[in-house]
Amino acid sequence: MAAHNATDAVSSGENAESSSVLPPPAALPGSDSPVGSSGTRKPRVAVVFGGRSGEHAVSCATAAGVLDAIDRDRYDVVPIGITRQGQWVLVDDDPDALRLSDDRPPVEITADGLGRGELAMRLGGGNLTAITPAGPEVLGAVDVVLPLLHGPYGEDGTIQGMLEMLGLPYAGCGVLASAAGMDKQITKVLLRAAGIPTAPHVLVEPHRWRRDKAAILAECAQLAQPLFVKPARAGSSLGISRVEDLAELDAAIEAAREVDPKVLVESGIVGREIEVAVLAGHGDDAPRVAEPGEIVMDAANGAGEFYDYETKYLAHDAVAMVCPARITPAERELLMRRAAEAFIAIGGEGLTRVDFFLTPGGEAIVNEVNTMPGFTPFSMYPYMWQVTGLPYRDLVTELIELALERPTDVNR
């Protein structure tokens, strides 16, 4: 999930009344495509959430939204939670228990809490089995996995590699794209190789930081201020800080290193924060791109100085999602084209959300590429598709069907 560091402000949080000034978006497929290859029985979908990263509670909130929306007439659903220690457990199908709320502690999956039986599967695939106090309970085969995991051990290619080894189809990006999209520095390398601009930055590599801190701080001082300090491999704005006084930079880097020892220090970009949702095409079809959206923050209602964790997930009154974004047709075309190019540059599959800074001069600079964007009721990715004409429930169906039709050969 993206963290944003644009410094411009816009004046209104109301949705645009009409997109008639914009050329029409590409047609979307219908939601009545044939069910996968499971014969007459409904495909069984394992919805996997929680995980070992600092985004455990965010992942649970994403799962709550998906469990509410998934088409139960079309799919059987098995909710699976992963504890912070990495234990896989069966979880009750209760979205309300998984939602984020500012009047209770963050949700956490534990084996003796929301979890009710450890899960096991034979290496190489096969039936899913729950190990309960009463003994093993065979749950049967899983046809497809929805890995709704954010951050390390979920969005970074690790679970994707495990699912490849098990021969299980799964929604979203594969191993390489997930790993590259999770690492902000590697993302920049791939995008710049494809001719896609990103914000200037300095890499704070852990060994060099310990060995040559003064040189790194001097390099950072050459960047345009304010500076934004980010863990390289984390999301949901965890560990990010804005630095306007270079005397605070050392402490900001150390704070980011508590989340990830690999850190980026970026130039602040003056521009509007525009996000674009990308969805893979079927077969050899080109990626589909939704109407661009804009995050508009209201400090009077609790927004932080940038799109931080509290603003993103708890201060709902402080944020308006404006879609279609109020941009010119030329800017819209540039952003949508560049989002598709970014999807292709990282080898995307399934979905991504590409976050941009749109400068006053009309330049579209990529901030981040998110291979598993949030699906909470307050998330921009599903909202952009809703405005474009693909409702939340049909979006979930699209992701599952894309996964079912994708070859399971790792060299696809």
Secondary structure as UniProt FT lines:
FT   TURN            20..21
FT   TURN            39..40
FT   STRAND          44..50
FT   TURN            54..55
FT   HELIX           56..69
FT   TURN            72..74
FT   STRAND          76..82
FT   TURN            84..85
FT   STRAND          88..91
FT   HELIX           95..98
FT   TURN            102..103
FT   TURN            111..114
FT   STRAND          115..121
FT   TURN            123..124
FT   STRAND          128..132
FT   TURN            133..134
FT   STRAND          135..140
FT   STRAND          144..147
FT   TURN            152..155
FT   HELIX           158..166
FT   HELIX           175..182
FT   HELIX           184..193
FT   TURN            194..195
FT   STRAND          201..204
FT   HELIX           206..211
FT   HELIX           213..220
FT   TURN            221..222
FT   STRAND          227..231
FT   TURN            232..233
FT   TURN            236..239
FT   STRAND          241..243
FT   HELIX           246..248
FT   HELIX           249..257
FT   TURN            258..259
FT   STRAND          263..267
FT   STRAND          272..279
FT   TURN            283..284
FT   STRAND          288..289
FT   STRAND          293..297
FT   HELIX           299..301
FT   HELIX           309..313
FT   HELIX           316..318
FT   STRAND          319..322
FT   HELIX           329..345
FT   TURN            346..347
FT   STRAND          351..358
FT   TURN            360..361
FT   STRAND          364..370
FT   TURN            377..378
FT   HELIX           380..388
FT   HELIX           392..405
FT   TURN            410..411
//
